[in-house]
C-alpha cells in the first residue's frame, strides 16, 4: 500500500529525473554575455545586493512552490539539506548545521540562493523571489518577523545567531 510519504518521494524522484533529462546546453562553451550575467558578488556587508525586497509572508508560497520538494514543507530537509533548527548544537558532538544555527551572515544566504537554487535550475529566481525566500528562511529560523521587509539597505544588518563564531580579516561586523 502506498502512503502519502511514498507517493511524495516517488513524485520527487520522477520530477528530478525529468528535470535532469531536459538540461540544455551541457558541453557548450558559455558566451561572454552569459558569463557576465552570472558574475555577481555579494559580500557580508551587503555590497553588490540588487534592488528588490521581500517578506516571509511573500516568501512562503515561493518556498512551497520552488523549494519544499527538496528541503521539506517546513525546511526540515528531504533529499537536500535541512534549513531550520539546530539552535545551540554547534560545538556539540551532534552539531546540526542549518541557516539558523550555523550561517554567519544573512547576505551569504541571499547570495547562495541566488547563485545555486533551485538545484535543478540555478540562477533562475528573480531578485525579488530571492529576497522573499531569504526572508522566509530567516523567519522559519525565528531570526526575523513574518512581516519584516528585507532589501539591500537592511539585509546586512540582520544579526545571525552564530555570527560571532566566525572570524573575518577583511570585514567588520555591522
Secondary structure as UniProt FT lines:
FT   HELIX           4..21
FT   TURN            24..27
FT   HELIX           32..38
FT   TURN            44..45
FT   TURN            47..48
FT   STRAND          53..54
FT   HELIX           56..66
FT   HELIX           68..71
FT   TURN            73..74
FT   TURN            87..88
FT   TURN            90..91
FT   TURN            93..94
FT   TURN            99..102
FT   HELIX           106..116
FT   HELIX           119..121
FT   TURN            122..123
FT   HELIX           127..140
FT   TURN            141..142
FT   TURN            146..147
FT   STRAND          150..151
FT   TURN            152..154
FT   HELIX           155..157
FT   TURN            161..162
FT   HELIX           163..165
//
